[in-house]
Amino acid sequence: MRTIFYGTPALAVPFLDLLVRKSAVVGVLTSPDKPVGRSLRVQPTPVKARAVESGLKVLQPERPTAAVAELLELRPDLAVAVAYGQLIPPDLLGVPALGSLNVHFSLLPQYRGAAPVQWSLVRGESRTGVTVFWIAEGLDTGPIFLQRGLDIGPNEDAEGLFSRLVALGLEVLEQTLDELAAGCVRREPQIGEPSLAPRLKKEDGRISFSRGARDLHNLVRGLRQWPTAFFELRAPSPAVRKSGRPAPAELSIPQASRRVRVLKTALSGSPMTANTFPEGRQGGAAPAAPGTIARVERGGGILVQCLDCSSLWLLTVQPEGKKPVAAADFLNGLRLGVGDVLSLA
């Protein structure tokens, strides 16, 4: 079977490798090279790097429609897309004789869009999966070839879930290719109420402690890789300080703020905190204003009051421009403690 592959990031590379083993890959479409890092050095996409290493033909059109003529000359039987990063236009869908398949990391029609893994975590889903479906006009609306689900762990983050979904996706795609080679072609309509998973923005990661602790825990889990949950900390005014300690001078400048990334959290009273902190020292905080520091574990986490008397352990944070640290160590550096309020920008 002659195939073409659409893909861009590192997670798509194992799928290209599988396609190389199972078919004759005659072309690879990936996004154009872009500047990367502080040096802004132009680098190839991970998929391009692997395709060049494998001796495959690579196309990088700014607009996918510009590749139609070249793809027609390649006479593909099938196209497979994994995290290509661009919508595949109708002009390209008719190029492969059998059609074009997409490996999507959700149980369609749930979480159609660019960030299904992240949004499934942010919204607290307990189950997700992989869908291999036929690409059609519209956003992830085509008929399903094969679908398989898995459970989401209560503290699993995007990095861990992506890893498991890639492994499952490879199994599902391999079964799909085997069935196509045997002449089995399935096109089952999507059934159920659709939901959307739009492209993420940096601002989606902003934390407000005026939300419930579970919502914030899910936000941190879902955005662990990018854009990462964060808050911007300003020095608290004397009116909101309860400990009597003066605010650090370097934080008293009104325009100064510190963006703090939150990398790991835990719900108060969860098995995670019960195993981490001494018995009798976890549990809910007394009612207080959202953002109030309710408890501090030296060298570990800080318990912060959230909406409706819920509370959240901040375990690992990363101040802007610095390395990740235990949340309590970060707090100690600001000379804040129990009873103080995290005053947010």
C-alpha positions in Angstrom: 0.0 0.0 0.0 1.3 3.4 -1.0 0.8 6.0 1.8 1.5 9.6 2.6 1.8 11.0 6.2 0.8 14.3 7.7 2.5 15.2 11.0 4.6 17.7 12.8 5.6 17.3 16.5 7.6 14.6 18.3 4.5 12.6 19.3 3.8 12.0 15.6 7.2 10.4 15.0 6.3 6.9 16.2 3.3 6.9 14.0 5.5 7.7 11.0 7.8 4.9 12.0 4.9 2.5 12.1 3.7 3.6 8.7 7.2 3.0 7.3 7.1 -0.6 8.7 3.6 -1.4 7.5 3.5 0.4 4.0 5.4 2.1 1.3 5.5 5.8 2.4 5.8 7.9 -0.7 5.6 11.3 0.9 5.6 13.2 4.2 3.8 16.6 4.7 4.9 18.6 7.7 4.8 22.2 8.8 7.5 24.6 7.6 10.6 25.0 9.7 10.4 27.7 12.3 12.8 29.5 14.6 13.1 27.7 18.0 14.4 28.8 21.4 16.1 32.0 22.5 18.6 31.8 19.7 15.7 31.7 17.2 17.7 29.2 15.2 15.6 27.7 12.4 15.1 23.9 13.0 13.3 21.2 11.2 10.1 19.7 12.7 10.6 16.4 14.5 8.7 14.6 11.8 10.8 16.2 9.0 14.0 15.2 10.8 12.8 11.5 11.0 11.6 11.5 7.4 15.0 12.8 6.1 16.7 10.2 8.3 14.5 7.6 6.7 15.2 8.8 3.1 11.5 9.9 2.6 10.3 12.6 0.3 9.3 15.7 2.4 6.9 18.5 1.5 6.5 21.6 3.7 4.0 23.9 2.0 2.9 27.1 3.8 -0.6 26.1 2.6 -1.5 22.4 2.2 -3.3 23.1 -1.1 0.0 24.0 -2.7 1.0 20.4 -2.5 -1.9 18.9 -4.4 -0.1 18.5 -7.8 3.0 16.8 -6.2 0.8 14.5 -4.1 -1.2 13.4 -7.2 2.0 12.4 -8.9 2.8 10.1 -5.9 -0.4 8.1 -6.5 -1.1 7.3 -2.8 -3.6 4.7 -1.7 -4.0 6.1 1.8 -3.1 9.2 3.8 -2.6 9.1 7.6 -2.5 12.3 9.7 -1.3 12.6 13.3 -1.0 16.1 14.9 -0.3 17.8 11.5 -1.3 21.2 13.0 -3.3 22.4 10.0 -6.7 21.6 8.6 -6.4 19.3 5.5 -8.5 21.0 2.8 -11.0 19.2 0.5 -8.6 19.4 -2.4 -6.2 17.1 -0.6 -8.9 14.7 0.7 -9.6 13.3 -2.8 -5.9 12.6 -3.6 -5.5 9.1 -1.9 -7.6 6.4 -3.5 -9.0 5.0 -0.2 -9.2 8.3 1.6 -7.4 10.0 4.5 -7.3 8.8 8.1 -6.7 10.9 11.3 -5.5 9.5 14.6 -7.3 11.6 17.2 -6.7 11.5 21.0 -10.3 11.4 22.2 -13.5 9.4 21.9 -15.1 11.3 19.1 -17.5 13.1 18.9 -16.1 14.2 22.3 -13.4 16.8 22.2 -13.2 17.7 18.6 -10.4 20.2 18.0 -6.7 20.9 18.5 -6.3 20.1 22.2 -8.4 17.1 23.2 -6.0 15.6 25.8 -5.6 18.9 27.7 -9.3 19.8 27.7 -10.4 16.3 28.8 -8.1 16.8 31.9 -9.1 20.4 32.6 -12.8 19.4 32.5 -12.2 16.5 34.9 -13.1 13.6 32.6 -12.5 10.1 33.9 -12.2 8.4 30.5 -10.8 9.2 27.1 -9.2 7.2 24.2 -8.1 7.1 20.6 -10.2 7.4 17.5 -9.0 6.6 14.0 -11.5 8.3 11.7 -11.9 9.3 8.0 -11.2 13.0 7.5 -14.1 14.9 6.0 -15.0 18.5 5.6 -15.6 20.0 9.0 -13.7 19.8 12.3 -13.1 16.1 13.2 -16.6 15.1 11.9 -15.8 12.2 9.7 -16.9 8.5 10.1 -15.0 6.3 12.5 -12.9 3.4 11.4 -11.8 2.2 14.9 -12.0 3.5 18.4 -10.6 2.4 21.8 -10.9 3.9 25.3 -8.9 4.1 28.5 -9.4 5.4 32.0 -7.8 8.6 33.2 -6.1 8.5 36.6 -7.4 11.1 39.2 -3.9 12.7 39.4 -2.7 12.0 35.9 -1.3 15.0 34.0 -1.1 15.7 30.3 2.4 14.4 30.0 1.6 11.0 31.4 -1.8 10.8 29.6 -0.2 11.7 26.2 2.4 8.9 26.7 -0.4 6.3 27.3 -2.5 7.6 24.4 0.4 7.4 22.0 1.0 3.8 22.9 -2.7 3.0 22.5 -2.9 5.0 19.3 0.0 2.9 17.8 -2.0 -0.3 18.6 -5.2 1.1 17.0 -3.4 2.4 13.9 -1.6 -0.9 13.4 -4.9 -2.8 13.6 -6.4 -0.3 11.2 -3.7 -0.8 8.6 -3.9 -4.6 9.0 -7.6 -4.5 8.4 -7.3 -2.2 5.4 -4.7 -4.5 3.9 -7.1 -7.4 4.3 -9.8 -5.5 2.5 -11.9 -4.5 5.6 -13.0 -0.8 5.4 -15.3 0.5 8.1 -17.1 3.9 8.1 -19.2 4.2 11.3 -21.0 7.5 11.9 -20.1 9.4 15.1 -22.8 9.0 17.7 -23.5 11.3 20.7 -23.3 14.9 21.6 -20.1 16.6 20.3 -17.9 18.8 22.5 -15.0 21.0 21.5 -11.3 21.3 22.4 -10.1 24.6 21.0 -6.5 25.6 20.6 -5.0 26.6 23.9 -3.8 30.2 24.7 -1.4 31.2 27.4 -4.1 33.0 29.2 -6.0 29.8 29.6 -3.5 28.8 32.3 -4.2 31.8 34.6 -5.1 30.7 38.2 -7.7 32.4 40.3 -8.1 31.0 43.8 -11.7 32.2 43.6 -12.4 28.9 41.8 -12.9 25.5 43.4 -9.9 23.5 44.4 -10.8 20.6 42.1 -11.2 22.9 39.1 -7.7 24.3 39.7 -6.2 20.8 40.3 -7.6 19.8 36.9 -6.3 23.0 35.3 -2.8 22.2 36.5 -3.0 18.6 35.3 -4.3 19.5 31.9 -1.9 22.3 31.1 1.3 20.7 32.6 3.2 20.7 29.2 1.9 24.0 27.7 0.9 26.7 28.5 1.2 25.6 32.1 -1.0 27.0 34.9 0.3 30.1 36.6 -0.5 33.0 38.8 1.1 36.5 39.0 2.1 37.4 42.5 2.3 40.9 43.9 3.4 41.9 47.4 0.4 41.8 49.7 -0.6 45.2 51.2 -0.5 45.6 55.0 -4.3 45.4 55.1 -4.3 41.8 53.9 -1.3 40.6 55.9 -2.2 38.7 59.1 1.2 37.5 60.2 2.5 40.9 61.1 5.7 40.4 59.1 6.6 43.3 56.7 6.4 42.6 53.0 9.8 42.1 51.2 11.0 45.3 49.8 11.7 43.9 46.4 8.0 42.9 46.1 6.6 46.2 47.3 7.1 48.0 44.0 3.5 48.4 42.7 4.4 47.5 39.1 6.5 44.5 40.0 4.9 41.1 39.6 6.2 37.6 39.6 4.7 35.0 37.3 4.8 31.7 39.0 4.1 28.5 37.1 2.3 25.8 39.1 3.6 22.3 38.1 2.0 20.0 40.6 -0.9 20.1 43.0 -3.0 17.8 45.1 -6.5 18.0 46.6 -6.7 18.4 50.4 -7.5 15.0 52.0 -6.7 13.0 48.9 -4.6 9.8 49.1 -1.7 11.7 47.7 -1.5 14.2 50.5 -2.4 11.6 53.1 0.7 9.6 52.1 2.9 12.7 51.8 2.1 14.7 54.9 1.8 13.4 58.5 -1.6 12.2 59.6 -3.7 14.9 61.1 -1.9 17.7 59.3 -3.7 17.5 56.0 -7.5 18.1 55.7 -9.6 21.1 55.0 -8.6 24.6 56.0 -10.8 26.8 58.2 -13.0 29.2 56.2 -11.0 32.1 54.9 -10.7 34.4 51.9 -9.6 32.6 48.7 -5.9 32.8 48.3 -5.2 32.6 52.1 -2.3 30.3 53.1 -3.8 27.8 55.4 -0.9 25.4 56.0 2.8 25.1 55.2 4.8 21.9 55.1 8.5 22.7 55.4 10.3 21.5 52.2 7.0 20.5 50.7 3.7 22.0 49.9 1.5 24.9 50.9 -2.3 24.6 51.4 -4.2 27.5 49.9 -7.9 28.4 50.5 -10.1 28.3 47.4 -13.8 28.8 46.6 -16.5 27.4 49.0 -14.1 26.4 51.7 -12.2 24.0 49.4 -8.4 24.0 49.6 -5.6 23.0 47.3 -2.0 21.9 48.0 0.5 23.6 45.8 3.4 21.1 45.7 5.8 22.3 43.0 6.1 25.7 41.5 8.5 27.5 39.1 9.1 31.2 39.5 9.7 33.0 36.2 13.3 32.5 35.0 14.1 30.0 37.7 14.1 26.3 38.4 11.2 24.3 39.8 11.1 24.3 43.7 8.9 23.0 46.4 6.1 25.4 47.0 7.0 25.9 50.7 10.6 26.9 49.8 9.3 29.4 47.4 7.0 30.8 50.0 9.7 31.0 52.6 11.8 33.1 50.1 9.0 35.7 50.1 8.7 35.6 53.9 5.0 34.7 53.7 3.3 32.2 55.9 0.1 30.8 57.4 -2.6 33.5 57.4 -1.1 35.6 54.7 -3.0 36.0 51.4 -1.5 35.4 48.0 -2.2 38.8 46.5 -2.6 38.2 42.7 -2.0 40.6 39.9 
